[in-house]
């Protein structure tokens, strides 16, 4: 899992965040993190190779989903468009 949380300062502190339009987000492979038994999903060690994502099967299909891990009740208004994976040399 990769977490993109520009509103999060640390594990317990958040700040307001808003945009005035689309934001391009680049998520490097090292931002995908394993699950941590105490901290939760996406909070463990950084992944270092594609096989860490695909597993032994090598299955490269992907399901994208959005979690709202908000610390307090609130609303998330957002959209996702034009996903792509690019190999950087």
N, C-alpha and C positions, 0 to 999 in steps of 0.2 A: 504494500500500500504506500502511496505517496500522499502526503498531506500538504495542501496549499492553504495556509491559514494566515493571511497578512494581518489579521486582527488580533492574533495571539502573540503576546510578548513572551510569555513563558507558560508553564504547565497550568498555572492558576489565574493568570492575569490577561485580560483582553481589553482592547480599545475599540472605539467605533471605527468602522471602515466603510467607505462608499466610493463609487467611481462616477464619472460623468460620461460613461459609455463603455465600449468594449475594452478589455484588457487582454493583452497577449501574455500568456503564462508559459514559460519554458520549465519543464520539470526534468532535470538530469537523472540518469539512472541511479546515481548515488543518493538521490532524494527518496527513492523507494526504499522502505525500511521494513525489516521483519517485525513480527509481533513481539512484544515484550510481556513477560508474565505479570508484571506489576503495573507497567505504564500503559499497556494496551496496544491496539493495532497501529502499525506504522510508527512505533516509538522505539523499536529495537535497533539492531545493527544495520548499517547501510548495506544494500545489495551491491555486489561488485561485478556481476556478469549476468547476461540475459538468462542463462540457465537457472539463476536464482528465481526468476519470475516464471519461467516455463516449466520448471521441474524436470524430472528425468524423461518425461514423455516428449519434451520438446514442443508441446502444443503451444502455438503462438496466438491462438484466439484470445480475445480480450473482452471482458465485460467491464464497462465503466459504470460506477454508481457514486452517488454523492451522499455523504453522511454529514449531519449537522451535529457536531460534538459541542454545541454551545454550553457554556457554564451556567447560563441563566435562560429563562424563557425569552424567546425572541423569534424574529422571522428572518429567513434567508430568501432573498429574491435573486435569482440568477439563471443563467442559461449557458449552455455549452454548444459550441459550433466549430466545425472544421478541425477535427482531431487528426493528427498525423504523427507518425514515428519517423524520426530521421536519424540515420547513422552518421555520427560525427567522426571524421578521420583524424 
